[in-house]
Amino acid sequence: MERLKTALTDFGEKDSPTITDYNSLGETLSNINKDIISQCSMQGEDHDQLHIVLVPMLDNVDAIKNGQDIDKIKENNAALSKSLMLFFEYFEVRS
């Protein structure tokens, strides 16, 4: 999740990103999500709660990765950033 946060923060420093830039960001985020899912060892209630946060984030990433409408892409990027902020508010991150 820290990698997602870093990717979004770094991208936020770009001046006037294009649709192609957002689509590339989406590809990066998608690959990070694949790693998160493949390495997940959580079980039980914590795992279920994670899915409540993660599923909408996956949808946002897909919309960023495949979007062609810059305004919709920006909306999904903002929603993803908000969801990620909520993740760090409600989940303890261990290194």
N, C-alpha and C positions, 0 to 999 in steps of 0.2 A: 504494500500500500504506500510505503514511503517512495517507491519508484514511480508510482502513478503521480503522487504529489509533486515530485521533482520534475517529471516530464511536463506536467501542466504549468508549473512555475516557470520553467525554462522557456516554454512556448509563449507564455504571457509576456515575455520580454521582446518578442518579435514586433517589428513595425509593420502594420497593415498586412497581416497574413492573408494569403489567397485561399481559395477552395482547395487547391492542391496541397498547400501547407497544412491545412486542417486535416485533409485526407491522410497525409503522411503521419500527422500526430495520431490520428485514429488507429493507423496500422501499428504504431509503436505501443499505444495503450492496449490494443488488442493482444499483442504479444506478451505484454506484462500481465494482463489478465489470465492468459493461458498458463503462465508460470504460477500465478497465485492459485489457480484452481488445481493444477497438477501437484502442488506442494501442500495443499490444505490437509491438515491432520486433525482439525477440530471435529468434535462430535457433540451430539446432544443439543441442549437448548442454545448454547453459544453458537453452534454451527447454524441452527435455524435462524437465529437473530442476524447472523452475518448475511444470510441469503436475502433477508428483507432489505438490507442496504445494498448488497452486491447486484442483485438482478436488475434494478433500474439503472445502475451504473453501466452494466453490460449493454443495455439498450442505448444509452447515451453514446457509448464508445462506438457502437455499430453505426449510429446516425452520423457521427463525426467522420468515421472511416469511409462511409459510402455516400455521404450527402453531396448534393449538387446545388442546394439553395443555401447561400452564405448566411442568411438570417436564421434559418432553422439550425444550421450547424452551430452558430454562435449560441443559440438558445440551449442546445444540448451540451455545449461546452460549459456554459454557466451552470446548468443543472448538475453536471458531473462534478464541477468544482464544489458546489454546495453539498452534494452527497458525500464527497470525500471529506469535507470539513466535518460533517456529522459523524462520519466513521471515526475520526480521531477524537471526537467529543465523547462517543459512547463506548469505544473499544480501547483496551489497553494494548499498546504495541510493544512487543518485546524484540530486542535485537538478537 
